[in-house]
Amino acid sequence: MLNDTERKLLRILYNRNGHQNARILIPELARLAGRETGQIRKALESLREERFIEWEERMDVAKVVPGWQHYVK
């Protein structure tokens, strides 16, 4: 089960990737989510481990894996 920060990030990434198809940097994610950058990195790592996103940490690029909506209820 996803915590609040993870759900919020997943929704932000889904909306950003779906509409603008542009990468989003961690400071911008922190601003949009209202969280600290450490919380953002921890949540992104958790989402990557659960295979909701693909995240290249070196390049700060996160992509939502298609079909994740079917697993979250």
Order of alpha helices (4+ residues) and beta strands (2+ residues): alpha-alpha-alpha-beta-beta
